[in-house]
Amino acid sequence: MNEPPGYPSRRSFLKATAAGFALTGIAASAQAQTAEPPPPLEEYEPEYFTAEEWAFIMAATARLIPSEGDGPGALECRVPVFIDRQLAGDYGSADDWYMVGPHVPDADPQLGWQTPLDPAQVYREGIMAFDIWCEQQHGANFAALTPEQQDAALVSLQEGEVALQPEIRDFFNLLLANTKEGYFADPIYGGNYGMQSWVYIGFPGARAAFREWAGRHNEPYPLGPVSISGERA
Amino acid sequence: MAREEQKKDVVIVGLGWTGSILGMELAQEGLDIVALERGPDQDTVPDFKYPNMIDELRYGVRTKLMQQPSQQTLTIRRTLDETALPYRKLGSFLPGNGVGGAGTHWNGLNWRPQEVELKLRSYVTENWGEDIIPEDMLLGDYPVTYDELEPHFDRFEYVAGISGQAGNLNGRTVAGGNPFEGWRSRDFPMPPMQATWDGTKFGEAAAAMGYHPFPAPAGIASTAYVNEYGMQMGPCNFCGFCERFGCYQYSKSSPQTAILDALKRQPNFSYRTHSEVLRVEMAEDGKTARGVTYFDEEAQEEVFQPADIVILASYQLNNAHLLLLSGIGEPYNPSTGEGVTGKSYAYQMNGGISLFFKDEHFNPFVGHGANGMALDDFGMNNIDFGTEGFIGGAYWRAGTFNGQPIRSMRLPGGTPGWGAGWKAGIKEWYGHSMSMGSHGSHMAYRHNYVDLDPTYKDRHGRPLMRLTFNWHDNDLRMNQFMKEKMEPLAASMNPDSMGVGFKGPGAQYDVRPYQTTHNTGGYIMSENPQEGVVNRYCQTWDAHNVFVTGAGNFVQNTQYNPTGLVGGLAYWTAEAIRTQYLSNPRPLV
């Protein structure tokens, strides 16, 4: 194949690569983490949740992705902030969905989302109903239970043993899905603080350039993640 | 009273792959053309630029490049006895939106159908007799042959910029390609993409079993490339953000990388975005269309756009909806079998196996939408339908699309879905697994169809389209056959564990999980007006100046991803309009 006009010679390419490598090295070491640490979760002022709901979300996400053991938990990743911001935004109000009636909330689940409620409303009503159930079963609302009781209650919720109205039957699935989203999404959405989940599993985030890696088989990738806003970890 | 725009020679509805192709081809004839696009304008820069596009939540999970149900959706039921309910939130399939259409967010898996797939009814009856065709299957021949379409498949591949390895050059088998493919008049425009570790392992295991693996044909540039319109592509960097995303690299075949910038320079072509076509307006005699009425989002009013030729080039679902709303073709009635519009909706029958290797590194974030190795040893033309008890086939492929952790977190069976066990599992298994998939055909059936819903309306007050669809035994049996064949291959690779996912007998259609955006049929091609909506040139039988493109033309779905056939048919239609219709507008059949 003929080289097209303006194609750099091998020599200039090598020079450019050396310079580029040096620059990359400097950039990597000079890059600082986000300067201003965000407020602790206890001091965060929710955009959507009430104080009681916030206590529930803190407690529930802490059991869904616990802090103990290897790797960050939902709280270290600030997953509650992610969920709050999602519900305060267009996702919470189902702006993109077709929400016109008539609604058949008890339809076969395989026909998908059929409740008249949007995700934010499902959370509000779901938390209320689940807390009432926790009071009846365990004598206290969810946030006040021991971790073991909380896990048992979440299992009951997941298994459909908590009698919920069909309008909020998807509450657990929504909570779990949004918790994982907040754990793994880019930090611009308020969760995955410091890209900790990406570091933990080995996902390089927004690097999005791996041409030479297609043929490097069965070899661990060495670089840590970058985020959309330019953080490195 | 709708505002009326100045008359055009051609109005094109939708500016995706087929709208861009028809626009470009007809602009070269000197025709005055306007394309109406429901969604926003979008281009590589600024809309797909790095790093903003590298956002799994926004585009992968919240599907912000897609048609949103609040704007347009349909209702779905599985049987005639069920009440159809709205597809309120995207799941099973993801129709595109905006300039570029589904060509913006697809994976780039570009295939040609097999010769036998285009003449499937004849192939089946000649080899096994009519008796093997299930009573409710609407098995048909396409009114066009592979040989007739070959130059147009070739043209589309060279415009779109497809990377691959020919296996059949003019009837001669070429080592390293797919020996079972239809003949090619020349090799692919670009050499195949390099396969990542998972695809390579799969290829080696398949070859050891006597199969014939080859690099999957990819609408992904393996080299720098310039097509006939002067459009340039750059080589893919395996960024791992293909499906559901716009390509920031000018590497994925799309209307943006292959056609649009050249098309926009044609002085006789223009396009209007945020212009949702509501219906085709028919002339008094009912034999021709006068133009289309659309909703101008900016002006918040209906506009009539007169034109001599109307081309419905939007997505299959929307084209079918417009035909039903405009009264083009008799609506199909499943009870009597009469009528044509809405008939023969089909989908895709897929399954797969996950394999876990705790000591191997797959780097799943290194990939692209058409990555890996494929095989066609269980394709349509390799199966004895009489012996196996089904009509169908599938290709298999292994190669990571992406390693985006929200949606691509494969975990071995028995791993908890949350809690300490889940958290330990994601560390242990992320990057230490691979998968192989079977991508199979789907036949058309008497009770899988679309019509207008009696209850639900869209924001313009039009009835939503209603989809009646369920899985059928024939295709589920095909899927189970693939499972039985694939399990030994997977086992031969000695994984630590495997997860097998193939729908089987009794499976009901579930709209929630993503399956595939390969919705086909509804306005099929046919030899005569009693059997389909359009003739062999994709011209409607009802109105000779209305042409309809896209996978809705498929008589039944093939075992492959639809884009290669959609693109080939678009060039075939363009040629018919250029060489036969313009000089003498009339029914071409």
Contacts between the chains, C-beta under 8 A, distances in Angstrom:
chain1	res1	chain2	res2	distance
A	4	B	224	7.7
A	63	B	418	7.8
A	63	B	419	6.8
A	64	B	418	4.5
A	64	B	419	6.8
A	65	B	418	6.9
A	65	B	419	7.8
A	65	B	422	7.3
A	65	B	423	5.8
A	66	B	419	6.4
A	66	B	420	5.4
A	66	B	423	6.7
A	68	B	420	6.8
A	69	B	420	5.7
A	69	B	423	6.5
A	69	B	424	6.6
A	70	B	423	7.7
A	70	B	424	7.0
A	70	B	427	6.2
A	71	B	423	5.7
A	71	B	426	7.9
A	71	B	427	5.7
A	73	B	423	7.4
A	91	B	62	6.5
A	94	B	89	7.7
A	95	B	68	8.0
A	95	B	70	6.5
A	96	B	62	7.5
A	96	B	68	3.9
A	96	B	69	6.7
A	96	B	70	5.5
A	96	B	89	7.9
A	97	B	68	7.5
A	97	B	69	5.3
A	97	B	70	5.9
A	97	B	88	5.0
A	97	B	89	4.8
A	98	B	69	3.9
A	98	B	70	5.7
A	98	B	73	4.6
A	98	B	86	5.0
A	98	B	87	7.3
A	98	B	88	4.6
A	98	B	89	7.8
A	99	B	70	7.3
A	99	B	88	6.7
A	100	B	86	7.2
A	100	B	456	6.6
A	100	B	457	7.3
A	102	B	455	7.0
A	104	B	83	7.2
A	104	B	85	5.9
A	107	B	85	5.6
A	109	B	512	7.6
A	110	B	78	8.0
A	110	B	508	6.0
A	110	B	509	7.1
A	110	B	510	4.1
A	110	B	511	6.5
A	110	B	512	6.8
A	111	B	76	6.6
A	111	B	77	7.9
A	111	B	85	4.9
A	111	B	511	6.0
A	112	B	85	7.7
A	112	B	87	6.6
A	112	B	88	6.4
A	112	B	89	6.2
A	112	B	91	5.7
A	112	B	511	4.6
A	112	B	512	5.2
A	113	B	88	4.8
A	113	B	89	4.4
A	114	B	85	5.7
A	114	B	86	8.0
A	114	B	88	6.9
A	151	B	419	6.7
A	154	B	418	7.6
A	158	B	417	7.9
A	176	B	417	6.9
A	176	B	418	5.8
A	179	B	418	7.7
A	180	B	406	6.2
A	181	B	57	6.1
A	181	B	61	6.2
A	181	B	406	5.5
A	184	B	56	7.4
A	184	B	405	4.2
A	184	B	406	4.7
A	185	B	56	6.5
A	185	B	57	3.9
A	185	B	61	7.8
A	185	B	406	6.6
A	186	B	54	8.0
A	186	B	55	5.8
A	186	B	56	7.3
A	186	B	57	6.6
A	188	B	55	7.9
A	189	B	57	5.8
A	197	B	405	7.2
A	198	B	405	7.4
A	200	B	426	7.7
A	200	B	427	6.1
A	201	B	405	6.3
A	201	B	426	5.4
A	201	B	427	5.9
A	201	B	430	4.1
A	201	B	431	7.3
A	202	B	430	6.3
A	202	B	431	5.5
A	203	B	365	6.0
A	203	B	403	6.2
A	203	B	404	7.9
A	203	B	405	5.2
A	203	B	430	7.0
A	204	B	365	5.9
A	205	B	54	7.8
A	206	B	50	8.0
A	206	B	51	4.7
A	206	B	54	4.1
A	206	B	55	7.8
A	207	B	365	7.7
A	208	B	50	6.6
A	208	B	51	7.2
A	208	B	54	4.7
A	208	B	237	7.6
A	208	B	239	3.8
A	208	B	240	6.7
A	208	B	241	6.0
A	208	B	248	7.5
A	209	B	237	4.9
A	209	B	239	6.1
A	210	B	237	6.4
A	210	B	238	4.3
A	210	B	239	6.7
A	210	B	240	7.1
A	210	B	363	7.5
A	210	B	365	7.0
A	210	B	366	4.1
A	211	B	235	7.1
A	211	B	236	7.4
A	211	B	237	4.2
A	211	B	238	5.8
A	213	B	238	6.5
A	213	B	363	6.2
A	213	B	366	4.6
A	214	B	193	7.4
A	214	B	194	4.5
A	214	B	195	7.4
A	214	B	196	5.5
A	214	B	238	5.1
A	214	B	366	6.1
A	215	B	194	5.2
A	216	B	363	8.0
A	217	B	196	7.4
A	217	B	197	4.0
A	217	B	200	6.1
A	218	B	197	5.4
A	218	B	360	5.3
A	218	B	361	5.3
A	218	B	362	7.9
A	219	B	361	6.0
A	219	B	363	7.8
A	220	B	361	4.7
A	220	B	363	7.6
A	221	B	361	7.5
A	221	B	363	4.9
A	221	B	365	7.7
A	221	B	366	7.5
A	226	B	51	7.9
A	228	B	51	4.8
A	228	B	52	6.5
A	228	B	54	6.4
A	228	B	55	6.2
A	230	B	51	7.8
